């Protein structure tokens, strides 16, 4: 399985969020922006990468922390109205 680096996944997430923001502005509907944040949460939950130079934890603990953060981002995207 191909493992994407933290930097590459962060760039992909930024492009997805910007795309969702543009769609929300174009269609005047905030649901696109919220779903993109939820999708980014799922992306980091499936592939829990972390910056190895900044994180000095065991791999299992760092992946668990990233998965918890991904769930928080997912629920924030589903429940909050970012564009409101």
N, C-alpha and C positions, 0 to 999 in steps of 0.2 A: 504494500500500500504506500502510495506517495504521501509523504508528510511535508506539508507546506510550512515554511519558516514563519516566525512571528511577524516579521516585517512585511512579508508578502501577504499574509492573511490580514494584517491591519490595513494595508493598502486596498485590498479587495473590499474589506468592510467599509472603508471610507468612500470608495466609488459607489458601493451599493446605497449607502446612506445619502450621498449627494444625489444619486439618481432618484431615490424615493422622494427627496425634497423637491426636486425639479418636477416630478410627476404630480406631487401635491399642489405645487403652485400652478401648474398648467391646468389641471382638472379641478382646482379649487376644492379639493377633498383631502382632509388630513389623514385619512385611513392609510394612504400609501406610505406616508412617513412613519406612521406607527408600525406598520407591517415590516418595513425595512429594518427597524430596530429589533423587532422580534426575530427576523431572519438572521440578523447578525448574532443575536444570542444563541440561536440554534447552531449557527456556523461555529462559534467558539465552544459550544457544548460537544459537538461531534468531534472537532479537532482542537483539543485544549492545549494550544501552544502558549509559551510564555517566553519573555526575554531572558535567555540563559545568563547573559552578562550582568543583569540587574537582580535576578532572583537567586538566592543562595540556599535553596531548600532541596529536599529530596525530590526526585522526579514525581513520585506518586503524590506527595503533598502539594506540589506546585500545580499538577494537573487537577487535583481535587479543588484547589482554590480557584482555578480558572473556570471550572465547571460551575461552581457556586456563583461566581461573578456572571457567567453566561446566563444562568437561570434568573438572576436579578435583572439583567438587561432584557431578557425575554419578557418577563412579567411587567417591567416598566413599559415596554413597547406595546404590550397588549392592553394594559389597564389605563395608561395615561394618555392624555390628549396633548401631544407635544406642540401641535400647531395652533391650539386653542388659546 
